[in-house]
């Protein structure tokens, strides 16, 4: 079967939210645990569900930490997110060519919608699976499986694209083709160790790979 369905992680894949995420973690962790966590520690947390990160730090205070993070995140959201070159062009072209497109994220729906709307990406996507839609987050296959079910797709015709190991593993666990993105904040070489089927240098490469378009 030919690929006709493309699922994308949001943060760090479609939208550069890394400055916002790092700022929100730094604010929260420096407020509660000054001097304890470094920038490298924070980068290592990116991609993991927010509550899980804070439960690993302090299970008892995790809900309070989440609330502090989310408040800072939403207050600074629009000023600290950026476009990735070629992403909007690629998504627009894929949509025009009839591919079924979905977002699969570990963010809350409210925050995910805000980012997608800010970058004018939302009209191109037929579904969004957010953290509150599933019992098990990535790397469990459930988020990818739910998106496929909503879109009426099967694994053989689906690809999952993302910047973290959780995106690749979730796709692999769901039996779909996977693609990493070279602009991951953790480094292309690191992401390659999880053996995605493709490593994209530019989102527009999806058009060459699956629609015969030369870029």
BALUM-504085 format. One line per 3 residues: number of its first residue (from 0); their letters; for each residue z, x, y of C-alpha. Coordinates in steps of 0.02 Angstrom, whole numbers, always signed. Layout:
REM residues N
NUM) a) Z X Y  ... .
This chain:
REM residues 215
0) xxx) +0 +0 +0  -35 +56 +178  +108 +68 +302 .
3) xxx) +112 -85 +416  +296 -85 +465  +385 +45 +572 .
6) xxx) +572 +46 +599  +650 +156 +732  +823 +215 +775 .
9) xxx) +859 +191 +960  +973 +326 +1032  +895 +499 +1026 .
12) xxx) +736 +430 +949  +659 +301 +1065  +771 +334 +1215 .
15) xxx) +858 +492 +1272  +1035 +428 +1283  +1110 +597 +1237 .
18) xxx) +1174 +633 +1415  +1257 +462 +1418  +1334 +480 +1245 .
21) xxx) +1401 +654 +1280  +1471 +599 +1448  +1558 +449 +1368 .
24) xxx) +1634 +554 +1229  +1689 +690 +1351  +1771 +564 +1466 .
27) xxx) +1863 +477 +1325  +1918 +630 +1228  +1971 +728 +1383 .
30) xxx) +2073 +578 +1439  +2170 +563 +1276  +2156 +739 +1202 .
33) xxx) +2121 +860 +1345  +2051 +1027 +1290  +2044 +983 +1106 .
36) xxx) +1861 +938 +1077  +1712 +1044 +1126  +1534 +992 +1168 .
39) xxx) +1480 +1052 +995  +1612 +939 +916  +1541 +794 +1014 .
42) xxx) +1361 +832 +965  +1419 +828 +784  +1480 +650 +810 .
45) xxx) +1314 +583 +873  +1232 +463 +751  +1394 +408 +667 .
48) xxx) +1457 +231 +708  +1574 +240 +858  +1725 +160 +773 .
51) xxx) +1708 +277 +625  +1709 +428 +740  +1868 +373 +826 .
54) xxx) +1952 +320 +664  +1923 +498 +603  +2011 +561 +758 .
57) xxx) +2155 +437 +770  +2148 +281 +662  +2291 +195 +753 .
60) xxx) +2216 +217 +926  +2034 +197 +875  +2009 +23 +952 .
63) xxx) +2080 +86 +1118  +1968 +239 +1113  +1816 +131 +1076 .
66) xxx) +1855 +18 +1224  +1876 +166 +1342  +1713 +243 +1282 .
69) xxx) +1617 +80 +1297  +1681 +44 +1472  +1628 +216 +1534 .
72) xxx) +1463 +203 +1440  +1413 +37 +1518  +1467 +90 +1692 .
75) xxx) +1354 +244 +1687  +1219 +177 +1571  +1070 +157 +1685 .
78) xxx) +1096 +322 +1777  +1108 +429 +1621  +968 +370 +1506 .
81) xxx) +793 +444 +1509  +622 +418 +1432  +549 +533 +1300 .
84) xxx) +371 +586 +1338  +243 +487 +1240  +363 +363 +1161 .
87) xxx) +320 +209 +1262  +134 +247 +1248  +149 +264 +1059 .
90) xxx) +250 +104 +1038  +130 +7 +1148  -19 +71 +1047 .
93) xxx) +62 +33 +879  +104 -142 +937  -75 -169 +999 .
96) xxx) -141 -114 +830  -36 -245 +740  +102 -142 +663 .
99) xxx) +266 -234 +637  +399 -143 +737  +588 -151 +725 .
102) xxx) +740 -61 +794  +882 -13 +675  +1034 +52 +769 .
105) xxx) +1219 +84 +747  +1249 +24 +926  +1316 -145 +978 .
108) xxx) +1176 -267 +1013  +1226 -287 +1197  +1212 -101 +1231 .
111) xxx) +1055 -79 +1126  +966 -222 +1215  +1013 -150 +1384 .
114) xxx) +937 +18 +1343  +778 -53 +1267  +756 -169 +1416 .
117) xxx) +786 -30 +1541  +647 +74 +1462  +531 -78 +1448 .
120) xxx) +521 -61 +1258  +592 -228 +1203  +431 -332 +1212 .
123) xxx) +351 -226 +1077  +484 -255 +944  +496 -407 +831 .
126) xxx) +674 -375 +774  +830 -272 +808  +966 -239 +680 .
129) xxx) +1127 -187 +769  +1296 -132 +703  +1368 -309 +704 .
132) xxx) +1226 -373 +595  +1275 -274 +440  +1426 -242 +332 .
135) xxx) +1372 -64 +295  +1297 +49 +429  +1171 +188 +402 .
138) xxx) +1161 +292 +290  +1183 +138 +181  +1014 +55 +149 .
141) xxx) +1073 -116 +211  +1014 -100 +393  +839 -47 +341 .
144) xxx) +833 -179 +205  +886 -315 +327  +751 -265 +452 .
147) xxx) +621 -269 +314  +680 -441 +257  +667 -509 +434 .
150) xxx) +493 -438 +455  +434 -492 +282  +398 -313 +231 .
153) xxx) +424 -209 +74  +476 -26 +54  +302 +32 +4 .
156) xxx) +232 -20 +173  +377 +35 +284  +428 +194 +374 .
159) xxx) +597 +232 +454  +594 +351 +604  +751 +434 +672 .
162) xxx) +838 +584 +746  +991 +595 +633  +1029 +621 +450 .
165) xxx) +1092 +443 +441  +920 +375 +487  +834 +482 +356 .
168) xxx) +962 +445 +220  +963 +258 +256  +774 +255 +240 .
171) xxx) +777 +358 +81  +912 +247 +7  +805 +94 +47 .
174) xxx) +654 +173 -36  +545 +186 +121  +446 +329 +195 .
177) xxx) +546 +428 +323  +506 +529 +479  +620 +640 +580 .
180) xxx) +590 +681 +763  +586 +860 +822  +677 +816 +984 .
183) xxx) +840 +779 +893  +986 +854 +988  +1049 +933 +826 .
186) xxx) +889 +1032 +803  +729 +1009 +704  +775 +1139 +574 .
189) xxx) +940 +1051 +539  +857 +881 +521  +725 +955 +405 .
192) xxx) +862 +994 +278  +872 +808 +240  +691 +812 +183 .
195) xxx) +605 +676 +284  +427 +642 +231  +365 +686 +405 .
198) xxx) +431 +782 +554  +356 +715 +715  +327 +832 +862 .
201) xxx) +270 +683 +966  +291 +497 +932  +104 +474 +956 .
204) xxx) +78 +568 +792  +116 +404 +703  -53 +342 +764 .
207) xxx) -140 +489 +684  -42 +476 +523  -59 +289 +497 .
210) xxx) -202 +225 +604  -328 +367 +608  -312 +394 +795 .
213) xx) -339 +571 +859  -215 +629 +991 .
